[in-house]
Amino acid sequence: MRQDLNEIQKVLDKHGYTINTIICDVMKKFNFKTLCWKVGAIKGDGYGVSEIITLLIMFPLMLLKSVHALYKSEFQKTTEMKKDTIYRLKNNEKFPWRRLLYSVAKKFRELVNPHKEVSANSAFIVW
């Protein structure tokens, strides 16, 4: 297992990638801010929904299991956001989580198969 991690590290070093650049590139490719806006995931003030969700997406990469773990680790310096901001979004029952997930899945399908080509080997279903 440790050897696999070294292999990944070699690729990242060779191409000059960092976790930050990878996440930023993915968010730009998916137009994540626009996806959030289209599904109605808008906050009135403070940090944007896409910023909060980006931070949540990074948790597994930082080997964190919870918001509490973030604020007890050295990674708390990665954001000025307070934990209440994250908890309010996570616990908001009116937040359109399913619509956002569906939009991300549609965008993924669009990026992977832009011409909607169907093949016998494809694992994707054309909608």
C-alpha positions as CSV (number, residue, x, y, z in Angstrom):
1,M,0.0,0.0,0.0
2,R,2.8,2.4,0.9
3,Q,4.4,1.8,-2.5
4,D,1.1,3.0,-4.2
5,L,1.3,6.3,-2.3
6,N,4.9,6.8,-3.4
7,E,3.8,6.2,-7.0
8,I,1.1,8.9,-6.7
9,Q,3.6,11.3,-5.1
10,K,6.0,10.7,-8.0
11,V,3.3,11.7,-10.6
12,L,2.3,14.8,-8.5
13,D,5.9,15.9,-8.2
14,K,6.7,15.2,-11.9
15,H,3.8,17.3,-13.2
16,G,4.0,20.0,-10.5
17,Y,0.5,19.3,-9.1
18,T,-0.6,19.9,-5.6
19,I,-3.9,18.9,-4.0
20,N,-5.0,22.6,-4.1
21,T,-4.4,22.9,-7.9
22,I,-6.2,19.6,-8.6
23,I,-9.2,20.6,-6.6
24,C,-9.3,24.0,-8.1
25,D,-9.0,22.6,-11.6
26,V,-11.9,20.1,-10.9
27,M,-14.1,22.9,-9.5
28,K,-13.4,25.1,-12.6
29,K,-14.0,22.2,-15.0
30,F,-17.3,21.4,-13.4
31,N,-18.3,25.1,-13.0
32,F,-19.2,24.3,-9.5
33,K,-20.2,27.8,-8.5
34,T,-22.6,27.9,-11.4
35,L,-24.0,24.4,-10.5
36,C,-24.7,25.6,-7.0
37,W,-26.4,28.7,-8.3
38,K,-28.6,26.7,-10.8
39,V,-29.9,24.3,-8.2
40,G,-30.8,27.1,-5.8
41,A,-27.9,26.5,-3.3
42,I,-27.4,30.2,-2.5
43,K,-26.5,31.8,0.8
44,G,-27.5,35.3,1.7
45,D,-24.2,36.4,3.1
46,G,-20.9,35.2,4.4
47,Y,-19.0,32.4,2.6
48,G,-20.4,31.0,-0.6
49,V,-21.9,27.5,-0.8
50,S,-19.2,26.4,-3.3
51,E,-16.4,27.5,-0.9
52,I,-18.0,25.5,2.0
53,I,-18.5,22.4,-0.1
54,T,-15.0,22.7,-1.5
55,L,-13.7,22.6,2.0
56,L,-15.9,19.5,2.8
57,I,-14.6,17.8,-0.3
58,M,-11.1,18.2,0.9
59,F,-11.7,16.5,4.2
60,P,-10.8,13.0,3.0
61,L,-7.6,14.3,1.4
62,M,-6.6,15.8,4.7
63,L,-7.6,12.5,6.4
64,L,-10.3,14.2,8.4
65,K,-13.6,12.6,9.4
66,S,-15.5,15.5,10.7
67,V,-15.7,19.3,11.0
68,H,-14.7,18.9,14.6
69,A,-11.5,17.0,13.5
70,L,-10.7,20.0,11.2
71,Y,-10.7,22.5,14.0
72,K,-8.7,20.2,16.3
73,S,-5.9,19.7,13.6
74,E,-3.2,21.8,12.1
75,F,-5.5,22.2,9.0
76,Q,-7.7,24.7,10.8
77,K,-5.3,27.4,9.4
78,T,-6.5,26.5,5.8
79,T,-9.6,28.6,6.3
80,E,-10.9,31.6,8.3
81,M,-14.4,30.0,8.2
82,K,-15.8,29.2,11.6
83,K,-17.2,25.7,12.3
84,D,-20.8,27.1,12.7
85,T,-20.8,28.1,9.0
86,I,-20.1,24.6,7.9
87,Y,-22.6,23.1,10.4
88,R,-25.4,25.4,9.3
89,L,-24.9,24.3,5.7
90,K,-24.7,20.6,6.5
91,N,-27.8,20.8,8.8
92,N,-29.9,22.9,6.5
93,E,-32.9,20.7,5.6
94,K,-33.9,23.1,2.8
95,F,-30.5,22.8,1.0
96,P,-31.0,21.0,-2.3
97,W,-28.4,18.2,-1.8
98,R,-30.0,15.8,-4.2
99,R,-30.3,18.3,-7.0
100,L,-26.7,19.3,-6.5
101,L,-25.6,15.7,-6.6
102,Y,-27.7,15.1,-9.7
103,S,-26.2,18.2,-11.4
104,V,-22.7,17.1,-10.6
105,A,-23.4,13.6,-12.1
106,K,-24.9,15.2,-15.2
107,K,-21.9,17.4,-15.6
108,F,-19.5,14.5,-15.1
109,R,-21.4,12.5,-17.8
110,E,-21.2,15.5,-20.1
111,L,-17.4,15.9,-19.6
112,V,-16.7,12.2,-20.0
113,N,-18.9,11.7,-23.0
114,P,-19.6,15.0,-24.7
115,H,-20.9,13.5,-27.9
116,K,-23.2,11.1,-26.1
117,E,-21.7,8.1,-28.0
118,V,-23.1,4.8,-27.0
119,S,-20.9,1.7,-27.0
120,A,-21.3,-1.8,-25.8
121,N,-18.4,-1.4,-23.4
122,S,-19.7,1.8,-21.9
123,A,-20.7,1.9,-18.3
124,F,-22.6,5.1,-18.8
125,I,-26.3,5.3,-19.5
126,V,-27.4,7.9,-22.0
127,W,-30.2,10.0,-20.6
